[in-house]
Amino acid sequence: MDLYNRLLFYYSPAKINYALQQGKSYICSAIIKYGLQDFSLEILEYCEPDKLLIREKYYIDLGAEYNIVQDPTIPPMSGRTHSKESKTIMSDAKKGVTGENHPRFEKNHSDESKKIMSDVKKGQPRPVGAGKPSQVIEVTDITNNTIISYDSISEAARALHLPNHNIISHYIQRNQKKPYKGQYTFKKL
């Protein structure tokens, strides 16, 4: 249904190579072998979204050689099961590369690198729909009689060297009045 993204896929060398590595695409193999100049795009028919799979099957039955799925109207894997080897490969892929195979195994970012990454992230708007919005927090230090506002709970936790930002979250959620460690009170603004 999303023709733009579908076409964009076939014009992205990185995506084509990824598909090839996954062993998923006959057409990507052919594009690499013959080059894009040997392929053309033609819209054969416009139809309602609920008819797409039926019409796709019609054209596959006419002789589509690049479709892995020969009947798109049947639910994927209907009547089939993955081999034990395939299941292991999929499981490993979902886990990602970990342990000593991970490129950063037993390596840490330098303090300078951490600062650069932090500075890059600061001031950038949060992507739409990413996580919860930051909550401004007012921290009162009753021993020093100071009040400081922080842009987020995490920022306040870092500034106070707390082991976990949930300390502040739970303090606020439980509507606690007793100062944390006999020193700090927290309030959402």
C-alpha angles and dihedrals in degrees: 000000000000099000094171094059092040092055093042088058092060092050095051113090091197092055092045091051091047091052090050092050089053090049090232109124133062091180093053090053090051093047090053092046099045104020129238092277089073093058132071134191121226128171104225099185144352117225143159115281092245090059097048098099093046091051091044090055089050091057094042088054089055089063116287106172099185101057114104091192108062096190113034091179091070115080112257114274091008107168092359134096132202118250118248089252092052091049091052092049092049092046092051091047092053091050091055125213109315141163121018091345091064111100091230096047110148090356127116131196113253117248087251091054091047091052092049092050091047092049091049091054095045114092094015114124114246112252112258110273094010111139126310119317115262116264120219109233128200114210119197117198103202094188093058095028092232133137121204128180121215127195093231144009090249092053091051091048091051093047091051092044092238115169092229136016089222088077089072094040092053092045090056096040092051091047090231119187101184109093115254108253086356089286117068136055122187131209134176115234 
